[in-house]
Each structure stands twice: as structure tokens, then as C-alpha cells.
Amino acid sequence: FYAYIAIACFVLMNLVTAIIVENAMEQSNQDHEQQAAEKAAKERREMKHLNSLFDAMDRDGSGTLSWDEFKLSFADVRMRKRWHSLDFQPEDCKELFNLLDGGDGEIETAEFFEGLSRMKGGAQAKDVFRLQKTLNKFIDSAIGP
């Protein structure tokens, strides 16, 4: 009789444990889905922010940023705050322009979005992007036109 009670308790405890684990796994999957949705929403907000930044900088409406337009964005107080929120300082202006520019002296929309999205993050991400651009320029100059 005691063996029957012990086995029944063991089975009952396993059943309760299985239910708890199943609920935890279900909750974990929902958390992952929610995190993915939040990440996608955050990326959409950042792209919207970058788009509004580009539009505000493009004073002549050409769809490209010249050095003068880019430099003026760092001189404007409101724009400087937006750059600061992206972790760029006024002293980074020339280097940032050179990194974003594809070599034609103007920053196109695609260059702007690709460059800033790849530099998003801490100083390490900026350093890696800077190194990559320098290496690409070196390879282009070594291969020649």
C-alpha cells in the first residue's frame, strides 16, 4: 500500500512539474516573440529618425548631402542635439562625412542610411566601420581605376 502511495505521489509530482515546465516554455516563446516585435519597432523608429535627420539636413532638396549642408547640420543647435543623440560630436563632422561619402563628394540617401546604421552602437562599432572604410579605400587605390 505504501509503495502504491509513493508511486502515485511520484507520478503526481512529475505531472505538476511537466505542467510548470510547459507553461515556462510557452512564456519564454512569447517573450522571444515580443522581443522580436519590439526590436523591429525600434529599428523602424530609428530609420524614421534617420530619415527625418537626412531630410532636415538636405536644404536644397536634392536627395544628397554636400559638405556644406553636412557641416551646417553640426553648426545648428537643434541638429547638433540630434547628432549628439547618435553619439557624434561636432569634432567628428569631417571624419564622419568622409566615412559616409562614397567618393563623389556628396552623401546619397543610401550611403547615409547604410553608414549610420552600421556605425550604430558603441565606439567599437564606429572604429570597425572606420577601419573597414579605410581598408576599402586602400584596396581601391592599390587596384587602381
N, C-alpha and C positions, 0 to 999 in steps of 0.2 A: 504494500500500500504506500509506504514512504517513497519507494522508487517511482511509483506512478505519479505521486505529487511532485517529486523532484523533477521528473521529465516534463511534466505539464508546466511547471514554473519556468524551466529552461526554454521550452518552446514559446511560451508566452513572452518571455523577456526578449527572445530573438525576434519575434513578431513586432514588438514595440520598437526595438532597435531598428528594424528594417523600415518601419514607417517613419521614424525620425530621420534616418539617413536619406530616404526618398524625398522627404519634404525639404531637407537641407540641399540636396542636389537640384531640386526644382527651383528653389530660391536662388541658388547660385547661377543657374542658367538665366533666370530672369534678370539678375544683377548684371550679367555679361551683356545681355541684350540692351538693357538700359544704359550701360556704359558706352556701348557702341553707338546708340542713338544720341547720347549726349556729346560724344566725340564728333559725330557727323554734324550736329547742330553747331558746335563750337567752331568747326572748320568753315561752315557756311558763314557764320558771323565774322570770322577773321577775313574771309575772302571779300565779304561785303565792306568791311573796314578798309582793306587794301584798295578796293575799287574806288571807294569814296576818297581815299587819300590820293590816289592817282588822278582822279577827276579834278580834285581841288588844286593839284599841282600843275595840271595841264592847262595853263592860262589861255593859250591860243586855240585850244580845242583840236589840235592836230592828231591826237592819239599817240603822240610821242612826247618825251620829255627832253628838252635841250638842257645843256649845262646851266644856262641862266635860270630856267624855270626850276630846275632841281635845287640850285643854290638859293634861290629866293624862298623856297619852302623851309629852309633851315633858318632864314632870317625872320620869317613871320612867327610871332609868338604862339599863335594858335596851332600852327603847323608843327612848330618845334615841340609842343607838348605831345602831339600825335607821334612824332618821331621818337620822343623820349619813351612813350608807352611801348614802342617796338624795340627799345633798348639801343637807340642810336643817338649819339651826341653830335653837336654841330661840328666838332673837330673830325668826325667820321665822314663828313659830307663828300669830299673829293674822292676818298678811297671807295666809299660806297657807290658813287657814280661810276667810277672805273670798273668796279666789280659787276655792276648791273648792266653796263653798256656792252653790247656785243661787238663793238669796234667801229661803229659808224658815227659815233659822237652823239647819238641820241638813244634814249631808252624807250623801247617799244613796250606795249602793254604786256606781251608775253614774257619779255625779259624781266620786267618789273615784278610780275607775279611769281614767276619761277624763282628768281633770285631771292626775293624776300621770304618766300615760303621755305626755301632751302636753308636760309640763314636763321629761321625761327628757332629759338631755343637759347641756350646759354652761350657763353663766349666760345666754347669748344665748337659749336656748330658754325659760328662765324669764321673761326680760324680754319676749319676744314674746308669751308666753301672758298675762302680766300686762297688757300693753298691749291685747291682744285683749279680755280680760275688762272692762277699764276702758272701752274703746270700746263694747262691748255694753251696759254699764250706762248709759253716756251716751246711747246711741241709744234705749234703753228709756225713760229718763226724759224725753227730748225728744219722743218719740212719745206718751207718756202711756198710761194704762191704757185 
